[in-house]
């Protein structure tokens, strides 16, 4: 059997090969053909070299990647994989071979590459190394656990006291999440389970997920792959078993405050034994297009890489250095040993066993099979350590902050035939500190409860639900006001009649968002929070977690409902915000939510200005299109894909991505799914090879 590449009507690649290794090579090859520019950007980001062609805007990430030792950690993990799991290492190598073959086909002349971005920056595709997929995986997920939130808590506690930790608890601005739900066969029209959901991530163009099918003599799997990584890790359907994940919101990365000093021999760090220990030190040049090369000092203590500050402190002179301890750096394992067993899975028990090897990031997983088996568990590594480690930056020189083992991973069952995961405090509660508000999970459960049985065709309606339960605290505050001016009283009454749906064409939703934003800004301007308005001089990559306005915007429920808020007169503040918005609206044409709530997809190279599509939804809606209240209505985060896996008939499954299957601007399948994604529609998963168009046989190995 030769290796074949087929396409469906949406350009999704369906690959068929004689064995898993030939299939991995084909996956790498087709990904290089479809996503060459994306692969090049991700390779450079993992190495900390993206500023060399993207310019100064990429420098902050490159410095962080170097200081956090992402590529070096990936190399370590690859070495361990080669020693302990040579079969998986060979499979990853086959994928890398395919990527390199596909990139070589593009040639070395940037002006001749199909992806126009190469010519714009004068860059030719580079060569992938055996560890590059591991580095891409690590760089993609290093911020998933939101460890910079510990820096925020440290500042909040320092200025406001310990109670600030609970008041500002929220799904933070840099944290990715998801919706996911499992409906057992007892609750479906076919008697077989359904899995559905949507991962919430920064929406990128090209997309962070690649629709693909991988078939060989051992398995036949459809799913959503991460470009640059072999297999289908997060969302897959083998025909007899399907699985899906969300971020568990677990806390598994620690920050340590370090005392460092320079000596004639290098740098030393004070340890918990009271002694000074040699820290690893070297410098690395970071090249920046159009600017001078930046020299970065890379330090690593016994805790981990120093990601902020150094012996001289932070850039503003604050005597502080912070090191990061994260599991793959400690264990040399990224969990790639789970990837092939997932593809080979036939039953829930197989998925369960595969997930025992999962490491990074920590996820909640749901799975179901055609025999009625279901699974709802946490997968990944969470260290056992002191409670303080989980909440704040701990002193490296004090004993009691070491890791002492790994937490057992919790499991949960179904309730009335349903399991819902939406980053809420649930099955993973014992492993985390901050979780998403319960609104999305509660709403999905309520919607599933509205009927007894469900079909695959019914579930996409849940994806696009726009009810905003988190509006209640502000609306309650508005209801309690009296003595308002005429325009403010009219606006208040309008909002109290509002159906609380954040639909793009809703004038009421726009009015609510305007008042909410004004309340957030008024709160941020309060003298009680003055010390938090200017964050310390931490690296730029970490600053989104330290910005006051987003912190208040996402924690608004807690701040409005707290019994006391540092002396802030909240009724007066809400009144002032309402009056401000009401009078600003007088004489202006009515606005709709979609006028300002628009998609702001991330691109490595900014494209010419084009009208951004209007969006329904909001941060706490099931349709989670995250604006930043008080700062912007634009949504950089949202559903990076949607799926419905049907265990009765895989061909009745559905999926969609925000843009399209191809990464090259101007390609017919670059943005052809965007209108469907905006409308909440899904396209069929094609499984009949006769309904696919054969593109080519993959070329023989060079």
N, C-alpha and C positions, 0 to 999 in steps of 0.2 A: 504494500500500500504506500502510495506517495503522500506527502504532506500537501494538503489542499487548503486554500483560503476561499471562503464563500462570503457573500454579503446578503443581508436582507434589504428590504425596501428603505430602511433608514440608515444604511451604510454600516450597520453593526457587523463586525467580523465574526464569522463562525469558522473555527479552525478544526481540521481533522488530520490526525497524524497516527503513525503506527504505534507509538509508545509515548510515555510522559516526557521523555527527554527531547524527542523530535517536536513534540507539542510545545514545550517550553521555548525551544528555539523559534518556532513559528510565532508564538505570542510576542517574544521580543522583537522579531522581524516586523510584524504587522504594527506593533506599537511604535516602532521607529518610523515606519512609513506614515502612520497617521498622526503621530504626536512628536515629531522630531524636535521642534522648538521647545515644547514643554519638557521633554526629557533632558534637553541641554540645560535649561534653566534649573531643573531640579538637581541635576548632577552638580552644577556649580554651587547651588545653595547648600547642598550637603557638604561640599568641600570648603565653603567659605570663600569662594572666588567669583561670585556673581557681580560684584562691583566692577570687575575688570572690563565688563562690557555694558552693564546696566547703569554704571555711574554712581555718583555719591549717594543717591537714594537707597542703594543696596548695601552701603558700607556698614550700617549698624548691625544688620543681620550677619554679614560676613564676620565681623569682629566677634559677635556672640558665638557663631558656629565654631570659630577657632578656639575661643576661650573655653567653651563647653566641651571641646574635643570630640565633636560629632564624628568626623571621619575616622579618627584614631579608634574610637569606640567601635565603629562598624568594622574596622579591620580586625580588632580583637575578637569580635563576635564571629566574624567569618573564619578566623583561624580555629576557634573552638568548634564551629560547625564542621569544618573540614576534618578535625580530629575525631569528633564524637558522632557525627552523622554524615558520613561521606556521600551517601546517596542523595540527601537533600542538597549538599554542597554542589554535587555534579549537576543536579537539576537546575539550580540557580545559575551555574556556569553556562548551561545550555541556553538559558534565557539571555544572559549577557552576550553570548555568541550571536544570537539572533539580533539583538539591539545593534551590535557593532556592524553586522552585515547590512542591516537596514540603513544605518547612518552612512556607511561607506558608499552605498548606492547613490546617496545624495551628492557625493563628490566633495572636493576640497575648495571649490570656488563658491563663496557665499552668494554671489549674484545668480548662480544657477540652481540654488536650492528651491524646492517647491514652496517651502515656508518662507514668506518674504521677510520675516523678522531677522533672519540671518544676514541678509544684505543690508538691512537698516543699521546693524551694529558692526558689520564687517567681520562676522564670526563664522568659522567653519565648525561643523559638529566635531566634538572630541571623542575620545575613546573611553568606553566603560571598562572598569576593572571588576574582578570577581566579587568584590565587596560593595560595589556601587549600589545595588538594590537595597542592601542593608542600610547603607548610609541615607538613601532616599527615604526609607521607612522611618528611620530615627529622626531625621530632620523634619519630616512631616508631622510627627507626633510628640516631639520633645516638649511642646507647650500645652499638650492636651490636658495634663493634670493641673494646670494653672498655678504652678508653684510661685509665680510672682505675687499671687494674692497674699502670701505670707509677709511680703514686704509692706503691702497695704495694711494688713492687720497690725503689723509692728508700729507703723506710723499712727494709725487710728487709736491704738491703745495708748501710745505715748502721749498723744494730745488730748484724748477724750476719755480714757480709762477703759477697763476691761469690758464694760457693757457695749462698747462700740462694735465688738466682734459680731454679736448677734444682730445688732441693728442694721449693719451693712451686709449681712449674709445674703448672697444671691448667686445666681449663675452669672459669673463675671463676664466682662466685655470681650475677653480673649478666649473664652472656653467654648469648645464645640460640643454639641449635644445631638439628640435625635428623638424622634418618635418611633415607637415600634409596638405592635400588638399581635398577639397570637389568639386565634379563635379555634378552639378544638372542634373535632368532627361533630360532637353532640350539638353544636351551635351553627352548623353550616347546612346548606341545602343538599350537598353531595355526601355528607357523612365523613368527609375528610377535612383535615385542618387547613386553615389559611394563615399566612403570615403577611403582615403589611407594615409599612412605615416609611420614614424619610430621614436620612441623616442630615443634620444641620451643621453646616460648615461655612467657612468663607466661600462664597460663590466665585469661582475662578473661571477664566476663559483662556485656554481650554479647561474643561471641567476636571475636577479632582477624581471623578469616577469614570471608568471606561466600561461601557456595556460590551460583553464579549461572551463567546461560547468556546469551550475547550473540550474536544472529544478525541479519545484514543481507544485502544483496546481495553483499557482499565476503567475508564469513566467517561461521562458525558455531562458537563456542568455548564449551566448558564449563570451569569452573575455580573457583579460590578467589581472590576479590578482597579487597583491603584496603579496608574501608569508609572512604569519603572520598577514594578515589583511583580514577580511571577505568581501565577495562581489567582485564586479568588478568595481573599481573606475574610471579608466582612459580610457580604450578602451573596448567597449562592443557592442553587437548586440543582440537585443531581438527578432529579426524576423521582427518586424514592425518599429523599430527605432534603429539607431546606433549612437554612439558618439565616439569622440576621442579628445585628448588634446595635447597642447604643453605648455612649460614654457612661461608665459606671459612676463618674464623679468621685472616684476613690482618690485618696491622698497617698502617693507612693514616692514622692520626691522631697528631699529635705534641703533646707538652706542652713548653713552654719556661719556665724560671725567668727571671723578668723583674726587672730593677732599675728601679724607677720613682721619680720625684721630682715633687713639686708645684712649680710656678712661678707667677708672677703671671698667666701666660696660660693655665694649665691643668696638664696632666700630660705628662711626658716619659719616654721609655724609652731605656735605653742599648742601642745597637745593636752588631753585630759589627765595625763600623768604628771603634769607640771613641768615637763621637759620640752625643750625646743627641738623640733625634728626637721630635717632637711626637706624642703619642698622641691618638686621637680620644676625646672624652669628652662624655657627657651624663648626665642623671639621668632616671629613669622612676619614676612612682608605681605600686606594686603594691597594689591594693585587696584587703583581706582581710575576708571576711564576719565580722561580730561583733567585729572588732578594728580598731586604727588602721591607716591606710595606711602602707606601708613604702616609703621612698625608696631606690632602687637606683642606684648609680653604675655606669654602663656604660662600660667602657674597651676600647680596641682598639689594639694595637701593630702594627708591621709584620709580626709573626708571625701574629697573630690576636686574637680576643676574649680578654680576661682573665676567666677563670672562677672564680678563687680569689684572695683577697687583693687588695692594692692598694698604693698608695704607703706606707701605714702597716703593711702586712703582713697576716697572717691575724687572725682575731678574737681569738686568744690572744696577740697581740703578736709572733708569730714573723715575722721580717722576710722575707716571702716573697710573691710574686705569681706566678701561673701562667697562661699563655695557651695557648689551644687552636688548633691549625692543622688544618683538615679540608678535604678536597678541594672540596666544593661552594662553600665560602667563597672558595676560591682561584680556581676555574674558572668559577663562575657556572653550573654544569651539574649537575643532579640525575639525568640519564639518562632523562628522560621521552621523549626521542626514540626510545627502544627500544619503547615500549608499543604503539603502533599497528602497527609492523612485526611484533611478536610475534603479534598477533591475525590478521594477514594471512598468517602463515607457512603454507606448504604442505609443506615438506620441512625436514629438518635443516639444510640449507644456509641456508634463510631464517632460522631461529632463530639460527644462528651469526652471520649478518650483523647481525641485530637487536641481538645482545648486544655487538657492537663499540661500540654507543652507550651501553651500561650504565655507570653510575657508582657509585651508592650504594644499598645497601651492597655490599661485595665478596662474591660468591657463587661456589660451585661449582655448575655447571649440568650436568644430564644431559638428553638428548633422544633421541628415536627417531622414525622415520617408517615408513610402510607399505611403503616400497621397500627396507627393510633398512638405512637410514642410521642411524648412532648418533653421539652427541656427548657428550664428557666434558671440560669446560673450566672455567677460571676466568673470571669476568666482573666488571668494575669497574675502578677506578683506584687504584693503589698507587704512591705517590711513591718515587722513587729518592733516598736520602739516606744519611747516615752511619749505621753500625751502632748507635751509641749512641742515636740518636733512637728506634730501635725498642724499646729496652730500658728507658730511664729518662727522667727529666725533664732536658732539656739546657739549658745556660746560653745565654740569648739574646744575651749580649754577647760570646760567643766565636765566631770564624768557623768554618766547616766544618759547620754544621748546617742549611744551606739545602736546599731541594728542587731537584733538578737534572734532572728529567724523570719519566717514568712507566715502571714495570716492564712488560716484555712479559708477556702473560698465558699461563700454561702450559696445556698440554693433556695428556690421557692417553688410553690405549686401554682395551680390555676384556681381562680375563684369563679364559680359558676361557668366553667368552661372558657375563661378568658384570662389572659395575662397582659398587662400593659407596662411598658417601660418608656419613660420620657424624662430621664435624668432626675427624677424625684427621689426623695428619701424613701427607699424601699428595700429591695433585696440587698443592696450594697451599703445600707445605712451605717453598719459598724465599721466600714472601711474609709469613710470620708468625713469631711468637715462641713463643706458648703455644697448644697444640692440645688437643683432648679426648683422654683416654686411648684406646687402640686397641680397648678391649673391645667396644664396640657394633659397630664395623666388623668385627672378627674374628669375632664371634658370627654376624652376618648372613651373612658368607662361609661359615662352617661350616654354617649351616642350609641355605643354597642348595646346598651341596655334597652334601647328604644324598640328593638325587634329581637325575636328569639333566634331566627336563623339568618345567615348571611351567605352571599355568594361573592366570588371574586369581582364581579361587575359592580357590586354595591360599595365596596370598601373605598374606592377613590374619593367618594364624597366626604369621608372623614378627613382625608389629607387636607382638604381646603376649607375646613371649618374656621370661621373668623371670630367666634365669640371670645370676648376679652373679660374674663372673670376678675383679673387684677385691677380693673377700673373701679371696683366697689369702694375701696377706702377713700379715693378722691371724691367720688360721687356722694358718699356719705358726708364728707366734709362740706361739700357744696350745699347739700340739703339742709344743713344746720345753720347756714348763713341767713342773716336778715338785714334790713336796712340798705339793700343794694340800690344802685342807680338803675334807671330804666333799662339801658342796654345790658347791664350785667344781670339783672333779674330775668330778662327775656332769655339770655344765653343759658343761665342756670336752669330755667324751666325746660328749655330745649334739651339740655344734656340729661336731665332727669327722666325725660320721656324716651331717650335714645335706646335702641335695642341692644347696644353694647357689641355691635358687630363692626369690625374694622375692615369694611369693604372698600375697595378702591374708589367706587363711585359715591361713597357716603359723605355728605356734607357734615353730618353729625359727628362721624369719626374724625374728620379733619378738625372740627371745633374742639373735640375732646383732646386731641393731640396737642393743639395749640395751648389749651389751658394747662395740660400736664407739663408741657415744656416750660411754660412760664413758672409753674410751681417749683420745678426742679431748679431753675436758674435762681429764683428768689431764695430757695433753701441754700444753694451753694454760696450765695452772697452773705449769708448770716455770719456775724462775728464769731459765733461758736466754732465755725468750720474754717476760719481764716488760715490757721496753721497748715491745713491740708490742701490749700489751693496751689501751693508751690511744692511739688514733690522733690525729694532729695535727688542728688545728681547720679541716679542709677543709669545704666545703659539704656539707650533709646528704645531698644526692643522690649524692655520691661515696663515702659511708661504707661501703656494702655491700662494696666492693672492699677495704676497709681493716680489716675486722673479723677478728680473729685466729681465733676458733673456726671460722667457715666456711672460712677459708684452710687450717687444719689438717685439717678434715673432708674437704675435697675433695682434699687432697694427702697423705692418710694413707698411701697405698701408698709414695710416695717416702720419707716420714719413717720408716716402719717398715723399709724395705729399705736405707736408706743405711748405708754402712759405719760411720759415726760421726755422732752427732747432738748436737754441742755439749755433750758430757758427760752427756747424759740416759741414765739406766739404763733402757733400754726393757724388758728382761725384768721388772724389778721393777715398772715402771709398768703393764705389761699384766697382771701377776699381781694387782696391787692393784685394777685395774678389774674383772677377772674375779671376784675375791672379793667386791667391793662389790656387783656385780649378783647374784651367786649367793645371797648372804645376804639381799638385799632381796627375792628371789623366794620365799624359804621361807615357806610358809603362805599364799601368795597364789594365787588361781586363775590358771591359765595364760592368758597374753595372746596374741593373734594380731597379726600385722603390721598388718592392716587396722584394728585397734582404735585405733591412733594414727597410722597413715599414711593421711591423708585429704586430700581435695582442698580447697585454700584458694584459691578463685578470687578474682581482684581485681575489685572493684566500686567505681566512683567514689563511690557512696553505699552505706554498709553496709546490708545487708538485715537484717530480724529474724532472730535466731538460728534456724537450721534444721539438722538433722543433716547433716553433711558426708559425702559418700559415701566408703566405704573404697576404697583403691587397692592394686593389685598394682604391682610394679616398684620401681625405685630409680634413682639417678642414673646408674649405669654399666650398667644393663640396657638391652636394646633397647627395652623398655617403660620409657622414661626419665621417671619421675615423681620429680622431684628434691626429696628432703628435704634438710635441712642437718644432717649428723651432728654430734652434740654440742650442738645448739641446739634443733631441732624435727624431729619426724617428719612434720609437715604438708608438703604439696607445693604450692607456688605455681606451679611450672613443670611442664609435661608436654606431651603431644601436643596442639597447638592445632588439628589436623585430622589425618585419615588418608586416604590415597587409594591406589587402584590404577588406573593408566591402561592400558587394553588397546588395542594398535594393530591387532588383528585386527578387533574389533567394538567401537566406542566404547560401545555400549549395554551391553556386558559390564563396563564400568568400574564402580568403586565408590568411595564416599567417606563420611565422617562428620565431624561437628564435636562438640566437647564438650557443647554445650547445644542449640542449634537455629538455625533460619534467621531467626527473628524476635527483635528486641531488646526487645520490650515485655513486662514481667512480666504473667503471667496469660494471655498469648496462647497459643492451642493449639500453636503451633510455637516457643515460647520455650525449652522444655527437653525437647522430645519425643525428641531424639536422645541425651540423656544416658545412659539405660539401655543403649543399643546401644554407645555409646562406652566405657562401663564394662566391658561384656562383650567388647569387641574386635570387634564386628560392624560391618559397613559396609552402607550402603543403595545400591541400584542408581542409576546415573546414567541418567536418562530422556532419550531423544533423540527419541522419536516424539511429534510435536505432538498426535496424536490421543489420546494417553494423558495429556494435560495438561488442566487446567481453566483456561479463559480467565477471567481476573479482570476485565480492562477494556481498553479502548483508552486509551492515554495521552492526557490532555487536550491540545488544541492549545497551541502556544507563546503565552504571554501577550504 
